[in-house]
């Protein structure tokens, strides 16, 4: 196995109601959820799944990539 590091690129993740960033409150989290095409923040397990998909031997050819787990937020056209 000859694999480079594969970091995961999580989007906005719900970490159980804990405030993890300065200035992020419930109203801001609700606004972010409304901007995500899936209509909700991601779950911790979903972000972990993005990292795990690059871990098994069947993924040896995935190397040096960053899987994005953001509920299509990064590809969704936003107004303005």
C-alpha positions, 0 to 999 in steps of 0.5 A: 500500500502506497497512500498519501494522506487523505484529509476529509473536508466536512461542511457545517456539522452539528456537534450536539448543540455545543458552540464550537466557534466564537460567534456561532449561535442557534440562529446562525446554525439555523441559517446555515442549515437553510442554505444547505441543499439537504436542509440540515447540518451534517452529522458527526457520523457523516463527516467520519464516513467521508474520512472512512471511505478513503481508508479500506484497501479497496480505496488504495487508488484514492490518494491525496484527495479531499472528499467533501462532506457538505450536503452539496453546499459547496456546489449549490448556486446561492443568490447574489 
